[in-house]
Amino acid sequence: MIERVSCGSCHVIPGVDWPRGRAGPSLEGFDDAGLLAGALPNTPANLAAFVRDAPAAKPGSTMPAMPITAAEAQDVAAYLYGMKDE
Amino acid sequence: MSKGQASGIMEALWGWPPPVLDPAGPYASSVTTLAWGLLIMGLAVTGVVIAALYVAIKGPERWRRKLGGEKAVWIGGIAFPAVVLTGLLVWGLALTTSLTEPITGREARVRITGEMWWFRVEYLDSAGRVIVRDANELHLPLDRPVVLELRSADVIHSFWVPHLSGKKDMVPGRINLLRVEASRTGRFGGVCAEYCGGPHALMGFVTEVHEEADYDRWLAARAARQAQPVAAGAIPGRPGEVVRDPAEPQRYDPARGWALFRDTGCAACHRIAGTEANGLAGPDLTHVGTRLSLGAGILPNHRGTMMGWVADSQSIKPGNRMPSYDRLSAEELGHIAAFLEAQK
């Protein structure tokens, strides 16, 4: 899913070789971050909501809503928590 | 990768069955049949040679004497290869004559120019005039031959859609013609198959095959849009179903995006038909809102990738000729993306 919508266009994500965009923040070490986008508690439900429709979850967010379903957003959140940084 | 919205390059090279063995047109199907035929013959001959070798080393005395005799050399060494190779040659030539089927001049023509590192695509009318300018995707009618006029603007590139045909080089100063025909609708990835420097590996495109009537409608609609002047002061394009932000419905404004598009200098390299944006150095953006990919067949096309590409295309496709617009604010990127999405 991360490859299909190409989150990597803006984010460096462990496990994604290309693209490694720099327009948005790197997601390395993301599971240990305290707050999502500096605003929301870093919980699975918040993360899934945020990756699907960031401006609704955090008004003013630069990150646009993504063309994915709620279930797919949960998969993306699971990946972001599950990745191990090399 | 699925649904053609993702990567043209991945779709050209990856998947099951492998695209080179999954023909979607007569040209590719002759090549695939020939490849299978030659592979099977090659395996059969290798099997015969291995069997003979086994007999020569471990076989019974009587067989070995036969194998070492002059007759075996005449039959196995001269007659058999002569017959088999001549047969294969005749069959191969007969099968591949269809690849060089003469161009009648009545086929629709599309001019595709290899550029560093994208494909310029121009649809021509029967008089050879450009009626639609596009980039990085090729639309084809089902079961109707189309002649591609392959050119290069700089270095040698090579045009390859594995589902449809073999590779054909795009050579500076030459026009190579390639006749393609698709026998199945769908989206097929394509790549540049000749190293052309820098981000060559990120130079791809998407081919979409439509039912004949759909194709005619599609081309007529595009030609009409391209011929249409945009009134001074009007915003080109028509807002479609853009991804709206429920919290701030009017947050991104295509009109502001258009102003930024002109002021930031996008229009110096990118054309939008009927407006003062008439740069021809980069891909034509008249229909970018419906483009099947971004960055020449490498990214899906949605708000996120559009913003990411404009903000920092150099981190996605290093060395490409579009600078990163990292001096634009997030708001400004959003306005530009909203404007570009409306270009259909």
Interface residues (C-beta under 8 A of the other chain):
Chain A: E3 R4 V5 S6 C7 G8 S9 C10 P19 R20 G21 R22 A23 G24 D53 P55 A56 P59 G60 T62 M63 P64 A65 M66 P67
Chain B: M1 S2 Q5 A6 V243 D245 P246 A247 E248 R251 I298 L299 P300 H302 R303 G304 T305 M307 G308 W309 A311 D312 S315 I316 K317 D326 A330 L333 G334 A337
